[in-house]
Amino acid sequence: MNLTNASAESHTVGRPKVGQYKGHPMITLNPDDRFPFQFGIHKARLVLQHIEEIRKFVENAERAAAA
């Protein structure tokens, strides 16, 4: 599976759900998956601040796996 352009190649990806936990906004990625990924505003900002580094990390890992 190409992680830089994740799609439904290996499994169905559900639409993210937005909700709250103890009054704090949360987003859940792959909410119908066995292990959904949930985080709040602070971690969402952190991901956005480092999105290019995350992309490079995924690209390098995929290149290494393909070699």
C-alpha positions as CSV (number, residue, x, y, z in Angstrom):
1,M,0.0,0.0,0.0
2,N,1.3,3.4,-0.9
3,L,1.2,5.4,2.3
4,T,1.7,8.8,0.7
5,N,-1.6,8.4,-1.1
6,A,-3.5,6.1,1.2
7,S,-6.6,4.7,-0.3
8,A,-8.9,1.6,-0.1
9,E,-6.2,-0.6,-1.5
10,S,-6.0,-3.0,1.5
11,H,-9.1,-2.0,3.5
12,T,-11.9,0.4,3.6
13,V,-11.1,3.7,5.2
14,G,-14.0,5.3,7.0
15,R,-14.7,9.0,7.0
16,P,-13.3,10.8,10.0
17,K,-15.7,11.6,12.8
18,V,-15.6,14.8,14.9
19,G,-16.8,14.7,18.5
20,Q,-15.9,15.7,22.0
21,Y,-14.2,14.0,25.0
22,K,-14.7,15.7,28.4
23,G,-15.6,18.9,26.6
24,H,-12.6,18.9,24.2
25,P,-12.9,18.6,20.5
26,M,-11.6,15.3,19.1
27,I,-11.2,13.8,15.6
28,T,-11.3,10.0,15.0
29,L,-9.6,8.7,11.8
30,N,-10.9,5.3,10.6
31,P,-13.6,5.3,13.2
32,D,-15.0,1.9,12.1
33,D,-11.5,0.2,12.2
34,R,-10.5,-2.2,14.9
35,F,-8.0,0.4,16.2
36,P,-9.3,3.9,15.3
37,F,-6.9,6.8,15.6
38,Q,-8.2,9.6,17.8
39,F,-6.6,12.9,18.8
40,G,-7.4,16.4,19.8
41,I,-6.5,20.0,18.7
42,H,-3.0,20.0,20.2
43,K,-1.9,16.9,18.4
44,A,-3.7,18.0,15.2
45,R,-1.7,21.3,15.2
46,L,1.5,19.3,15.8
47,V,0.8,17.1,12.8
48,L,0.1,20.1,10.6
49,Q,3.3,21.8,11.7
50,H,5.3,18.8,10.7
51,I,3.3,17.5,7.7
52,E,6.3,17.7,5.3
53,E,8.6,15.8,7.6
54,I,5.8,13.1,8.0
55,R,5.5,12.9,4.2
56,K,9.3,12.5,3.8
57,F,9.3,9.8,6.5
58,V,6.6,7.8,4.7
59,E,8.3,8.2,1.4
60,N,11.6,7.0,2.8
61,A,10.1,4.1,4.6
62,E,8.2,3.0,1.4
63,R,11.4,3.3,-0.7
64,A,13.3,1.2,1.9
65,A,10.6,-1.4,1.9
66,A,10.5,-1.6,-1.9
67,A,14.3,-2.1,-2.1
